[in-house]
Structures are given as C-alpha cells and as structure tokens.
C-alpha cells in the first residue's frame, strides 16, 4: 500500500510506501517503524532515534527517511544506523537557508560540505551512504542530480589515528611515565577503598588486552578460563559483521596477578547470586541506584550488561578524582578514557617490534589499513620524550607509600601469621610487615611490597641487600630496556626506604647524644 505526499501547493511529489507495522533488526529485535521514536538496546549498543526532532518542511517526506533507515536497521549494526541518523541531523543543523527543508538538492549538500571544518569533512561520506540508498530505493525527497553530484565529488574519509600519530596528551596513548603512574594510582586507590574492585579489574583488562569498551561491556563471567594460573580471557569481538559481539572471541593470556584479581571479582559476583552467564560488569551492581529503565528482557543474551557508552562514562567519571598528574599537561591530572588504553596497547606493540599483522590481530582489525598510525612516530623519539618526562614526574610519584616502623613490636599486627615479609634470596631476616597480614595478595614479595601503602618496613632490616638484588636483576636485562625497567619503581621505593632509615637513625643518634 502507498500514500500520497502533498506539497504546500497541493500537488503530489510522489508515492511513498506505507511503513510496516513491525520489523526486526539484524539480531532479531522487534520494533515499530511507523512510530516517531525508534529505541532499542542491541548487545552493548543503544539506539535512540527521535524523528520528531527532524526539523523539515511539513511537505518533506519523513517516511522516506524512515524507509531508508529501515533497510540499514535490518542489515547493519545499531551504531551504523545511529551514525546515519546523526549525520542527517547534523546536515539539517548546518543548513544556510532559514526556510524549512523541502527536498535535498545539490546546492544543499554543497553548502553543507562548505560549512564543515577540516576534521568534520568525513561527514559528507556518511551522508552520501544515506542519500545513495535513499535514491536507490526510489523514495522521494532527494533530487537525482544530488546523488550524481555526490558520486562524482571527492569525499574525504574520517581521519583515523590523529590522537595516536600526534601522541595527543589528552586523547592519545599514555607515555611510559603516565602508564606506570596510572597503574600505581589505581592499585593504591583500590587498596585504600577509594574505588571499587571492578574499576581495578577493568583497568587491568584495558591494559592487558587493548580492546574497545564495547568488548568489555560484552564480557561474561564464563569468559575467564582457569581458577589458577595460567589465566586466559576470551574477549568478545566487535565490528566483525556477525549478528552480535558474542559470536567470535580472541584469547588473551593474563598475568597471575591480573587473573587472580578478576577471579576474586567473579567469586564476589557468585556470592551475590550471579551465575556463569552473568555479565562480568553487571549494570545492576555497578550503578549504585540501578539503571533508570529496564532496557532488556531477562531472556536477552545481554540482559544486565552495560551499554558501551554507559560503561565508558561511568568508568571515566570514577577515574577522574584519582588520575595522577602529567607533565605533558603542566601537571594537571591526566584525562583517562578507555580508548587511550587501546592506543597505548597498539603503540607499545609497535615499539616492541610487533608486525602490522600481529597488531591488527591483537586489536581485532579486519585489515592492516588502520595500524600504520602506530608506526608513524619513531620509537626513539618517544623514548626520548619519556626520558625527559620521567625526572619531572619523579617528585610527584613517590614510590614508597608505606609507613616506616622501628621493629615488629611497633607493626600493626605484631607478628600475626602472614604479616612478616622476608626475601629469602638475600637473608632470613624479615624486611618488614604487611599491614593486612598478606591476605588476598597475589603480588610478588617483597618486590611489590616496597611500593604498597600497606607495607611497614623495619628500621634495622636488610634493605640494602634487597636493593642490590634488584639492581643485579636489572643488569641481566640490559639488552631489553622495557624488561629491565619492570622493577624500577621497586628500586626507587627501596632507595626511599633506605633514605628514611638513615634519617631515622641519624635522629636517633642525635637524640641519644643530646
């Protein structure tokens, strides 16, 4: 069945087929195309199109726009449909004429292209996709010469990787100093209760896998294999043209410390009644007030999963107060967003000598065209930048965060089981105590202890021997600077402990002499 669209003069501009009562997305979600608002949650993505906000002339065939987007809704992802609708709205917002749009002409599109800034010119290409399909379906609203003009016009693509290429301090990859400072900051904030465990878990996984936030939003409890090392995470893949993000997976080996932290998080979820099919980051738990609306039915594969946008915003908001300062922004707190971890992951792979094929595989790219950006800045220049930044950050990133005590008698737990910390590689004498008796700690003693705020080093302990051992280990890896630097924080922390011990002993001698 068709309906006639009348112009302001009362003449017909053509026939537009009636929209169907119901339709289904590629993943099987039912919706009603004739309604003015299209709204659904598909996997980790949320779609909301309000056709009532499309400001056009009364005679403009709105249903033609709906018919065109309906084709994409049936075949493409929710993100793609949202992008097409968004660029059409952007086109309307930048129109030069104040009169409501009657039809889309060559002049209208040409004016739109002229109004775009350099970094926005990719929008013409996205608008072209919508308008070419619109015209191909035979619906009214787009003039024939307009689509011909678009076919012949050069359409710049979206500039990819600018933040990586320029090492943007706000949106690009973290520097080595920032990487280390952020890692330590999250660990300390989690240990002191400033942030919940899931923040520490997600941060570790962002560092370990370099995935998109939509991939982490798609994770389930069952995606972690192993209850002890080795731990393997099966990360759902997106942008694969599959029905949804849990059709294909890529495996990532996790360090024992990260694996145990994820396992603790999972065991906590199980204690609250969640099963293997539950999301690793449940919306009902992470949002203290719960979701504003029930977006999915309980039978949905992604029931209680966050949307990628929602998880990203919540994560960034919680990270903001604990973000460490960076010299690249005049010692202001570094902006933290999930995408920066992905850029850092790819950059580090390139600097470590990984091939383009390996980087594309690890990042989940279908081809190699998007990985060139990771090779465009010289690793040597980045190394020089990081070396220049390290001395500036050093005063702000004190490695030793614990509390020096005179001996075991003055420690928090006074010899309780698990509280003594000994480095048997250098001495049988303890170097200090753990303020939490070592409970739930999967880190390597005593190397990690020196940078932990729970550590209580003893005044007269063999810290110098620990320092020599760490320095000797560093020398063994001199051929690989990144491996050699693994324990640099611990080395700095031990030196700070030794300095504090020397100062305390000097004060004790001065007090005794007085």
C-alpha positions as CSV (number, residue, x, y, z in Angstrom):
1,X,0.0,0.0,0.0
2,X,1.2,3.5,-0.8
3,X,0.3,7.0,0.4
4,X,0.5,10.4,-1.4
5,X,2.7,13.2,-0.1
6,X,1.2,16.7,-0.8
7,X,3.3,19.9,-1.2
8,X,2.2,23.3,0.1
9,X,0.7,24.0,-3.4
10,X,-1.4,20.9,-3.1
11,X,0.4,18.8,-5.8
12,X,1.9,15.4,-5.2
13,X,5.6,14.8,-5.0
14,X,5.3,11.0,-5.4
15,X,4.1,7.9,-3.7
16,X,5.8,6.6,-0.5
17,X,5.0,3.0,0.5
18,X,3.4,2.6,3.9
19,X,5.7,1.6,6.7
20,X,5.3,-1.9,8.1
21,X,3.6,-2.4,11.5
22,X,6.6,-4.3,12.8
23,X,10.2,-5.0,11.7
24,X,13.2,-6.8,13.0
25,X,16.8,-5.8,13.4
26,X,19.7,-8.0,12.2
27,X,19.9,-9.5,15.7
28,X,16.1,-10.2,15.9
29,X,14.9,-7.2,17.9
30,X,11.3,-6.3,17.1
31,X,10.4,-2.6,16.6
32,X,7.7,-0.5,15.0
33,X,9.0,1.6,12.1
34,X,5.9,3.8,11.9
35,X,6.5,5.2,15.4
36,X,8.2,8.6,15.8
37,X,10.8,7.2,18.2
38,X,13.0,4.1,17.4
39,X,14.5,2.9,20.6
40,X,16.2,-0.4,21.4
41,X,19.4,-1.9,23.1
42,X,21.3,-4.3,20.9
43,X,24.2,-6.1,22.6
44,X,26.5,-3.4,24.1
45,X,24.9,-0.7,21.9
46,X,21.9,1.5,22.5
47,X,19.9,3.2,19.7
48,X,17.6,6.1,20.1
49,X,16.2,8.0,17.0
50,X,13.6,10.7,17.6
51,X,12.1,11.5,14.2
52,X,10.1,14.2,15.9
53,X,13.3,16.3,16.2
54,X,13.9,16.2,12.4
55,X,13.2,19.8,11.6
56,X,12.0,19.9,7.9
57,X,9.1,21.4,6.0
58,X,5.7,19.8,6.5
59,X,5.7,18.6,2.9
60,X,9.1,16.9,3.3
61,X,8.6,13.1,3.1
62,X,9.8,12.0,6.5
63,X,8.7,8.4,5.8
64,X,11.3,8.3,3.0
65,X,13.9,8.8,5.7
66,X,12.4,6.1,7.8
67,X,12.2,3.7,4.9
68,X,15.9,4.2,4.1
69,X,17.0,3.8,7.7
70,X,14.8,0.7,8.0
71,X,16.9,-1.0,5.4
72,X,20.0,-0.3,7.4
73,X,18.3,-1.3,10.7
74,X,17.6,-4.8,9.2
75,X,21.1,-5.3,7.9
76,X,23.6,-3.2,9.9
77,X,24.6,-2.5,13.5
78,X,22.8,-0.1,15.8
79,X,25.9,2.1,15.7
80,X,25.8,2.4,11.9
81,X,22.1,3.3,12.0
82,X,22.7,5.9,14.7
83,X,25.6,7.4,12.7
84,X,23.5,7.8,9.6
85,X,20.6,9.5,11.5
86,X,23.1,11.6,13.4
87,X,24.8,12.9,10.2
88,X,21.4,13.7,8.7
89,X,20.5,15.8,11.8
90,X,23.9,17.5,11.5
91,X,23.2,18.3,7.9
92,X,19.9,19.9,8.9
93,X,21.6,21.9,11.7
94,X,24.2,23.5,9.4
95,X,21.8,24.5,6.7
96,X,22.4,28.0,5.4
97,X,18.8,28.7,4.5
98,X,16.4,29.6,7.3
99,X,13.4,28.1,5.4
100,X,12.5,24.5,6.3
101,X,13.9,21.9,4.0
102,X,11.6,20.9,1.2
103,X,14.0,18.4,-0.6
104,X,17.6,17.6,-0.6
105,X,19.3,19.3,-3.6
106,X,22.9,19.6,-4.9
107,X,23.0,23.1,-3.6
108,X,22.0,22.0,-0.1
109,X,24.7,19.3,0.0
110,X,27.3,21.6,-1.5
111,X,26.6,24.3,1.1
112,X,26.8,21.7,3.9
113,X,30.2,20.5,2.7
114,X,31.4,24.1,2.6
115,X,30.4,24.6,6.2
116,X,32.3,21.7,7.6
117,X,35.6,22.1,9.4
118,X,38.6,20.2,8.3
119,X,38.2,17.4,10.9
120,X,34.5,17.1,10.0
121,X,34.7,16.6,6.2
122,X,34.3,12.8,6.6
123,X,30.6,13.5,7.4
124,X,30.0,14.1,3.6
125,X,30.9,10.4,3.0
126,X,28.5,9.2,5.7
127,X,25.7,11.4,4.3
128,X,26.4,10.0,0.8
129,X,25.8,6.5,2.1
130,X,22.4,7.5,3.4
131,X,21.4,9.5,0.3
132,X,22.5,7.0,-2.3
133,X,20.5,4.3,-0.6
134,X,17.5,6.7,-0.3
135,X,17.6,7.4,-4.1
136,X,18.2,3.8,-5.0
137,X,15.0,2.8,-3.1
138,X,13.1,5.2,-5.3
139,X,11.7,7.3,-2.5
140,X,11.0,11.0,-2.9
141,X,13.0,13.7,-1.1
142,X,16.4,13.5,-2.8
143,X,16.9,15.2,-6.2
144,X,18.6,12.9,-8.8
145,X,21.3,15.5,-9.6
146,X,22.2,15.5,-5.9
147,X,23.2,11.8,-5.9
148,X,25.1,12.2,-9.1
149,X,27.0,15.2,-7.6
150,X,27.9,13.1,-4.6
151,X,29.1,10.2,-6.7
152,X,31.5,12.5,-8.6
153,X,32.6,14.5,-5.6
154,X,35.7,13.5,-3.7
155,X,34.6,12.5,-0.1
156,X,37.4,12.6,2.5
157,X,37.3,9.8,4.9
158,X,37.3,10.1,8.7
159,X,40.9,10.9,9.7
160,X,41.9,7.9,11.8
161,X,44.6,7.8,14.4
162,X,45.3,11.6,14.7
163,X,45.5,11.2,18.5
164,X,48.0,8.4,18.2
165,X,50.0,10.0,15.4
166,X,50.5,13.2,17.4
167,X,50.7,11.5,20.8
168,X,47.9,13.8,22.0
169,X,48.3,14.3,25.8
170,X,44.6,14.3,26.3
171,X,43.3,11.6,23.9
172,X,46.3,9.7,22.6
173,X,48.4,6.9,24.1
174,X,49.9,7.2,27.6
175,X,53.6,7.9,27.9
176,X,55.7,5.3,29.8
177,X,55.7,7.5,32.9
178,X,52.0,8.1,32.7
179,X,51.4,4.3,32.2
180,X,53.3,3.5,35.3
181,X,51.8,6.3,37.4
182,X,48.2,5.4,36.4
183,X,48.8,1.7,37.1
184,X,50.1,2.5,40.6
185,X,47.3,5.1,41.2
186,X,44.5,2.6,40.5
187,X,46.2,-0.1,42.7
188,X,46.6,2.3,45.6
189,X,43.0,3.7,45.2
190,X,41.6,0.2,45.2
191,X,43.7,-0.9,48.2
192,X,42.5,2.1,50.2
193,X,38.9,1.7,49.2
194,X,38.6,4.9,47.1
195,X,37.4,2.9,44.1
196,X,35.5,-0.4,43.9
197,X,37.2,-3.6,42.8
198,X,35.6,-3.6,39.3
199,X,37.5,-0.4,38.5
200,X,40.8,-2.2,39.2
201,X,39.6,-5.2,37.2
202,X,38.6,-3.2,34.2
203,X,41.8,-1.1,34.3
204,X,43.9,-4.2,34.3
205,X,42.0,-5.7,31.4
206,X,42.2,-2.5,29.4
207,X,46.0,-2.5,29.9
208,X,46.2,-6.3,29.1
209,X,44.0,-6.6,26.0
210,X,43.7,-3.2,24.3
211,X,40.0,-3.9,23.5
212,X,37.2,-1.5,22.7
213,X,34.9,-0.7,25.6
214,X,32.1,-2.5,23.8
215,X,34.1,-5.7,24.1
216,X,34.4,-5.3,27.8
217,X,30.7,-4.5,28.1
218,X,30.1,-7.8,26.3
219,X,32.1,-9.9,28.7
220,X,30.5,-12.6,30.9
221,X,31.7,-14.5,33.9
222,X,32.3,-17.6,31.9
223,X,34.9,-15.8,29.7
224,X,37.7,-16.3,32.2
225,X,39.3,-19.7,31.9
226,X,41.2,-21.2,34.9
227,X,40.9,-20.9,38.6
228,X,44.7,-20.6,38.9
229,X,47.5,-19.6,36.6
230,X,47.6,-19.7,33.6
231,X,44.5,-17.5,33.2
232,X,43.1,-16.9,29.8
233,X,40.4,-14.3,28.9
234,X,38.2,-14.9,25.9
235,X,37.4,-11.3,24.7
236,X,34.3,-10.9,22.5
237,X,34.9,-9.4,19.1
238,X,33.0,-6.4,17.7
239,X,33.0,-4.9,14.1
240,X,33.0,-8.4,12.7
241,X,29.7,-8.2,10.8
242,X,28.4,-11.0,12.9
243,X,24.9,-10.9,14.4
244,X,26.3,-9.7,17.8
245,X,29.6,-9.4,19.7
246,X,29.5,-12.8,21.4
247,X,29.8,-14.8,18.2
248,X,33.6,-14.7,17.9
249,X,36.3,-14.3,20.6
250,X,40.0,-13.7,20.8
251,X,42.1,-15.2,23.6
252,X,44.4,-13.1,25.8
253,X,46.8,-14.5,28.4
254,X,46.5,-12.7,31.7
255,X,49.3,-12.2,34.3
256,X,48.8,-14.2,37.5
257,X,48.1,-11.0,39.5
258,X,45.5,-9.8,37.0
259,X,44.0,-13.2,36.7
260,X,43.6,-13.6,40.4
261,X,42.1,-10.1,40.7
262,X,39.5,-11.0,38.0
263,X,38.8,-14.3,39.8
264,X,38.2,-12.5,43.1
265,X,35.7,-10.2,41.3
266,X,34.0,-13.3,39.8
267,X,33.8,-15.1,43.2
268,X,32.3,-11.9,44.7
269,X,29.6,-11.9,41.9
270,X,28.9,-15.6,42.5
271,X,28.4,-14.9,46.3
272,X,25.7,-12.4,45.2
273,X,23.8,-15.0,43.1
274,X,25.3,-14.4,39.7
275,X,26.0,-17.4,37.5
276,X,28.3,-18.2,34.6
277,X,26.1,-16.4,32.1
278,X,26.1,-13.2,34.1
279,X,27.9,-10.1,32.7
280,X,31.4,-9.5,34.2
281,X,30.4,-5.9,34.8
282,X,26.6,-6.0,35.7
283,X,24.7,-2.8,35.3
284,X,22.6,-3.7,38.3
285,X,25.7,-3.8,40.6
286,X,27.9,-1.1,39.1
287,X,25.2,1.5,39.1
288,X,24.5,2.1,42.8
289,X,21.0,3.4,42.1
290,X,20.4,0.8,39.4
291,X,19.5,1.5,35.7
292,X,16.9,4.3,35.1
293,X,14.9,1.9,32.9
294,X,14.7,-1.8,32.1
295,X,16.4,-2.0,28.7
296,X,16.2,-5.7,28.1
297,X,14.1,-8.7,28.9
298,X,15.6,-11.4,31.1
299,X,15.8,-13.8,28.1
300,X,18.1,-11.4,26.3
301,X,21.7,-12.7,25.8
302,X,22.9,-9.3,27.1
303,X,20.5,-8.9,30.0
304,X,22.1,-6.7,32.7
305,X,25.0,-5.9,30.5
306,X,26.1,-2.2,30.4
307,X,25.9,-0.4,27.1
308,X,29.4,0.5,25.9
309,X,28.6,4.2,26.2
310,X,27.3,3.8,29.7
311,X,30.2,1.8,30.9
312,X,32.7,4.2,29.4
313,X,31.1,7.3,31.0
314,X,30.9,5.6,34.4
315,X,34.5,4.4,34.3
316,X,35.9,7.8,33.3
317,X,33.9,9.6,36.0
318,X,35.2,7.3,38.7
319,X,38.8,7.6,37.4
320,X,38.8,11.4,37.3
321,X,39.4,12.0,41.0
322,X,42.3,9.6,41.2
323,X,44.0,10.3,37.9
324,X,47.7,11.2,38.5
325,X,49.3,14.4,37.2
326,X,51.2,14.5,34.0
327,X,54.0,16.9,32.9
328,X,52.5,16.9,29.4
329,X,49.6,19.0,30.7
330,X,51.5,21.2,33.2
331,X,51.0,18.6,36.0
332,X,47.2,18.7,35.6
333,X,45.5,15.3,36.2
334,X,45.7,13.2,33.0
335,X,42.4,12.6,31.2
336,X,41.5,8.9,31.4
337,X,39.2,7.2,28.8
338,X,39.0,3.6,27.7
339,X,40.2,4.5,24.1
340,X,43.6,5.7,25.5
341,X,44.4,2.2,26.8
342,X,43.7,0.8,23.3
343,X,46.0,3.4,21.7
344,X,48.7,2.6,24.3
345,X,48.4,-1.1,23.7
346,X,48.9,-0.7,20.0
347,X,51.7,1.8,20.4
348,X,53.6,-0.5,22.8
349,X,53.3,-3.4,20.5
350,X,54.8,-1.3,17.7
351,X,57.7,-0.2,19.9
352,X,58.4,-3.8,20.9
353,X,58.8,-4.7,17.2
354,X,55.5,-6.4,16.5
355,X,54.5,-6.7,12.9
356,X,51.5,-4.9,11.4
357,X,49.7,-8.3,11.1
358,X,50.2,-9.1,14.7
359,X,49.0,-5.6,15.9
360,X,45.9,-5.9,13.6
361,X,45.2,-9.3,15.0
362,X,45.5,-8.3,18.6
363,X,43.4,-5.1,18.1
364,X,40.8,-7.0,16.2
365,X,41.1,-5.2,12.9
366,X,40.0,-7.0,9.8
367,X,42.8,-5.5,7.7
368,X,46.1,-3.6,8.1
369,X,44.9,-0.1,6.9
370,X,44.3,1.2,10.5
371,X,47.6,0.1,12.1
372,X,50.0,2.2,10.2
373,X,49.5,5.1,12.6
374,X,51.3,3.1,15.4
375,X,54.5,3.1,13.3
376,X,54.4,6.7,12.2
377,X,56.2,8.2,15.2
378,X,59.7,7.0,15.8
379,X,60.0,4.7,18.9
380,X,63.3,6.5,19.6
381,X,61.6,9.9,19.7
382,X,59.0,8.5,22.1
383,X,61.8,7.1,24.3
384,X,63.4,10.5,24.4
385,X,60.1,12.2,25.4
386,X,59.5,9.6,28.1
387,X,63.1,10.1,29.5
388,X,62.6,13.9,29.6
389,X,59.2,13.5,31.4
390,X,60.4,10.9,34.0
391,X,62.6,13.4,36.0
392,X,59.8,15.9,36.1
393,X,57.3,13.4,37.3
394,X,59.5,11.8,39.9
395,X,58.8,14.3,42.7
396,X,55.1,13.7,42.2
397,X,55.3,9.9,42.1
398,X,56.8,8.8,45.3
399,X,57.5,5.1,45.0
400,X,57.4,4.2,48.7
401,X,53.9,4.8,50.1
402,X,54.1,2.7,53.3
403,X,55.0,3.5,57.0
404,X,58.4,3.0,58.5
405,X,58.3,1.3,61.9
406,X,61.1,0.6,64.3
407,X,60.6,-3.2,64.5
408,X,58.0,-5.9,64.6
409,X,56.7,-4.8,68.0
410,X,55.7,-1.5,66.5
411,X,54.0,-3.0,63.5
412,X,50.2,-3.1,63.0
413,X,49.7,-6.8,63.7
414,X,52.8,-7.6,65.8
415,X,53.9,-10.9,64.4
416,X,50.5,-12.2,63.3
417,X,50.7,-15.1,60.8
418,X,51.3,-13.9,57.3
419,X,52.4,-10.4,58.4
420,X,56.2,-11.0,58.2
421,X,57.8,-10.2,54.9
422,X,61.1,-12.0,54.1
423,X,63.3,-12.0,51.0
424,X,64.9,-15.4,51.4
425,X,67.1,-14.7,48.3
426,X,69.2,-12.3,50.3
427,X,68.5,-13.0,54.0
428,X,66.4,-14.9,56.5
429,X,65.8,-11.7,58.4
430,X,62.4,-10.0,57.8
431,X,62.5,-6.7,55.9
432,X,59.1,-5.6,57.4
433,X,55.5,-6.3,58.0
434,X,52.3,-6.3,56.0
435,X,49.5,-4.1,57.4
436,X,46.9,-6.6,56.0
437,X,48.8,-9.8,57.0
438,X,49.2,-10.6,53.3
439,X,45.5,-11.5,53.0
440,X,44.3,-11.7,49.4
441,X,47.6,-10.5,48.0
442,X,48.9,-12.1,44.8
443,X,51.9,-9.9,44.3
444,X,55.5,-11.0,44.5
445,X,57.1,-10.5,47.9
446,X,58.9,-8.4,48.8
447,X,59.5,-6.6,45.4
448,X,55.9,-5.4,45.2
449,X,55.7,-4.7,48.9
450,X,58.0,-1.7,48.8
451,X,55.6,0.2,46.5
452,X,52.5,-0.8,48.6
453,X,50.8,1.5,51.1
454,X,50.2,-1.5,53.4
455,X,54.0,-2.1,53.8
456,X,55.7,-1.4,57.1
457,X,59.5,-1.7,56.6
458,X,61.5,-2.2,59.8
459,X,64.2,0.2,60.7
460,X,67.1,-2.2,61.1
461,X,66.4,-4.6,58.2
462,X,68.5,-5.8,55.2
463,X,67.0,-3.3,52.7
464,X,70.4,-2.7,51.1
465,X,70.6,-6.4,50.2
466,X,67.2,-6.3,48.6
467,X,68.3,-3.2,46.6
468,X,71.5,-5.0,45.3
469,X,69.4,-8.0,44.2
470,X,67.0,-5.8,42.2
471,X,69.9,-3.9,40.7
472,X,71.6,-7.1,39.7
473,X,68.4,-8.4,38.1
474,X,68.1,-5.1,36.1
475,X,71.6,-5.6,34.7
476,X,70.7,-9.0,33.4
477,X,68.1,-7.4,31.2
478,X,70.2,-4.5,29.9
479,X,69.5,-5.6,26.3
480,X,65.8,-5.0,26.7
481,X,65.1,-1.7,28.3
482,X,61.4,-2.4,28.9
483,X,62.0,-5.6,30.7
484,X,64.9,-4.0,32.6
485,X,62.6,-1.3,33.8
486,X,59.9,-3.6,35.2
487,X,61.2,-3.2,38.8
488,X,62.3,0.4,38.6
489,X,59.5,1.5,40.8
490,X,60.5,-1.0,43.4
491,X,64.2,0.1,43.2
492,X,63.2,3.7,43.8
493,X,61.0,2.6,46.7
494,X,63.8,0.6,48.3
495,X,66.1,3.6,48.0
496,X,63.5,5.8,49.6
497,X,63.1,3.3,52.5
498,X,66.9,3.2,52.9
499,X,67.0,7.0,53.0
500,X,64.2,7.2,55.6
501,X,66.0,4.6,57.7
502,X,69.2,6.7,57.5
503,X,67.3,9.8,58.5
504,X,65.6,8.0,61.4
505,X,68.9,6.5,62.6
506,X,70.5,9.9,62.4
507,X,67.7,11.4,64.5
508,X,68.0,8.6,67.0
509,X,71.8,9.1,67.3
510,X,71.3,12.9,67.7
511,X,68.6,12.4,70.3
512,X,70.8,9.9,72.2
513,X,73.7,12.3,72.1
514,X,71.6,15.1,73.4
